[in-house]
Amino acid sequence: KAVADYEKQGKDGKAISQAKSDGRTPQGLVRLFALYENLTRFNMPFCTQLQDREFPGTPITMSTNIVDIHGVSLRQFWNLKNHMQAASQLATAHYPETLDRIFVIGAPSFFTTVWGWVKRWFDPITVSKIFILSEAEVKPTLEAYI
């Protein structure tokens, strides 16, 4: 949990991110940090500048994610426990308002039970933005939101 080492203030008062792999931060979290930085510093500003979108005057500040967990085993979920907790803490602490929704698709039959345990690892606001879709719900739900 050394990801906190990456934030300092510049002369203009704005945060300067300085992610570094110091041996204490798992590589998976460094990659996740890089993903968020790319999203907030490049993708969102770039997409905001596009004039041929539906509402060009509205800045793009949030993302919708689709996570396909088809074929993921119970053991794989359990092995990801610490990573998912740390990733959630990173996102909640440093990128709290960038998440609009997460749609989970392809969930195996045991996932409802696992989700009952797993959702306690996440911030309640984050949990309220996660939607587990059945196979029948995928197409109509994604068409409604995207």
Contacts in CASP RR format, 6 or more apart in sequence:
PFRMAT RR
TARGET T0000
AUTHOR 0000-0000-0000
METHOD contacts of the structure
MODEL  1
KAVADYEKQGKDGKAISQAKSDGRTPQGLVRLFALYENLTRFNMPFCTQL
QDREFPGTPITMSTNIVDIHGVSLRQFWNLKNHMQAASQLATAHYPETLD
RIFVIGAPSFFTTVWGWVKRWFDPITVSKIFILSEAEVKPTLEAYI
1 24 0 8 1.000
1 25 0 8 1.000
1 86 0 8 1.000
1 89 0 8 1.000
2 22 0 8 1.000
2 23 0 8 1.000
2 24 0 8 1.000
2 25 0 8 1.000
3 19 0 8 1.000
3 25 0 8 1.000
3 29 0 8 1.000
3 30 0 8 1.000
3 33 0 8 1.000
3 90 0 8 1.000
3 94 0 8 1.000
5 18 0 8 1.000
5 20 0 8 1.000
5 22 0 8 1.000
5 25 0 8 1.000
6 17 0 8 1.000
6 18 0 8 1.000
6 19 0 8 1.000
6 20 0 8 1.000
6 33 0 8 1.000
7 15 0 8 1.000
7 16 0 8 1.000
7 17 0 8 1.000
7 18 0 8 1.000
7 94 0 8 1.000
8 15 0 8 1.000
8 16 0 8 1.000
8 18 0 8 1.000
9 15 0 8 1.000
9 16 0 8 1.000
10 16 0 8 1.000
17 33 0 8 1.000
17 37 0 8 1.000
19 25 0 8 1.000
19 30 0 8 1.000
19 33 0 8 1.000
19 34 0 8 1.000
19 37 0 8 1.000
21 27 0 8 1.000
21 30 0 8 1.000
26 83 0 8 1.000
26 86 0 8 1.000
28 83 0 8 1.000
29 83 0 8 1.000
29 86 0 8 1.000
29 87 0 8 1.000
29 90 0 8 1.000
32 87 0 8 1.000
32 90 0 8 1.000
32 91 0 8 1.000
33 90 0 8 1.000
36 90 0 8 1.000
36 91 0 8 1.000
36 94 0 8 1.000
36 95 0 8 1.000
36 98 0 8 1.000
39 63 0 8 1.000
39 98 0 8 1.000
40 95 0 8 1.000
40 98 0 8 1.000
44 59 0 8 1.000
44 60 0 8 1.000
44 61 0 8 1.000
44 63 0 8 1.000
44 98 0 8 1.000
47 53 0 8 1.000
47 60 0 8 1.000
48 59 0 8 1.000
48 60 0 8 1.000
50 56 0 8 1.000
61 97 0 8 1.000
61 98 0 8 1.000
62 97 0 8 1.000
62 98 0 8 1.000
62 99 0 8 1.000
62 100 0 8 1.000
63 98 0 8 1.000
63 99 0 8 1.000
63 100 0 8 1.000
64 100 0 8 1.000
64 101 0 8 1.000
64 102 0 8 1.000
64 103 0 8 1.000
64 145 0 8 1.000
64 146 0 8 1.000
65 99 0 8 1.000
65 101 0 8 1.000
65 102 0 8 1.000
65 103 0 8 1.000
66 102 0 8 1.000
66 103 0 8 1.000
66 105 0 8 1.000
66 142 0 8 1.000
67 102 0 8 1.000
67 103 0 8 1.000
67 104 0 8 1.000
67 105 0 8 1.000
68 105 0 8 1.000
68 106 0 8 1.000
69 104 0 8 1.000
69 105 0 8 1.000
69 106 0 8 1.000
69 107 0 8 1.000
69 108 0 8 1.000
69 111 0 8 1.000
70 105 0 8 1.000
70 106 0 8 1.000
70 107 0 8 1.000
70 108 0 8 1.000
71 106 0 8 1.000
71 108 0 8 1.000
72 108 0 8 1.000
73 108 0 8 1.000
74 110 0 8 1.000
74 114 0 8 1.000
77 114 0 8 1.000
77 118 0 8 1.000
81 118 0 8 1.000
81 121 0 8 1.000
84 118 0 8 1.000
84 121 0 8 1.000
84 122 0 8 1.000
85 121 0 8 1.000
88 121 0 8 1.000
88 122 0 8 1.000
88 123 0 8 1.000
88 126 0 8 1.000
91 98 0 8 1.000
91 99 0 8 1.000
91 126 0 8 1.000
92 123 0 8 1.000
92 125 0 8 1.000
92 126 0 8 1.000
96 125 0 8 1.000
99 126 0 8 1.000
99 129 0 8 1.000
100 129 0 8 1.000
101 129 0 8 1.000
101 130 0 8 1.000
101 131 0 8 1.000
101 145 0 8 1.000
102 129 0 8 1.000
102 130 0 8 1.000
102 131 0 8 1.000
103 131 0 8 1.000
103 133 0 8 1.000
103 138 0 8 1.000
103 141 0 8 1.000
103 142 0 8 1.000
103 145 0 8 1.000
104 111 0 8 1.000
104 130 0 8 1.000
104 131 0 8 1.000
104 132 0 8 1.000
104 133 0 8 1.000
105 133 0 8 1.000
105 138 0 8 1.000
106 133 0 8 1.000
106 135 0 8 1.000
106 138 0 8 1.000
107 132 0 8 1.000
107 133 0 8 1.000
107 134 0 8 1.000
111 132 0 8 1.000
112 132 0 8 1.000
115 132 0 8 1.000
119 127 0 8 1.000
119 130 0 8 1.000
122 130 0 8 1.000
131 141 0 8 1.000
133 141 0 8 1.000
133 142 0 8 1.000
END
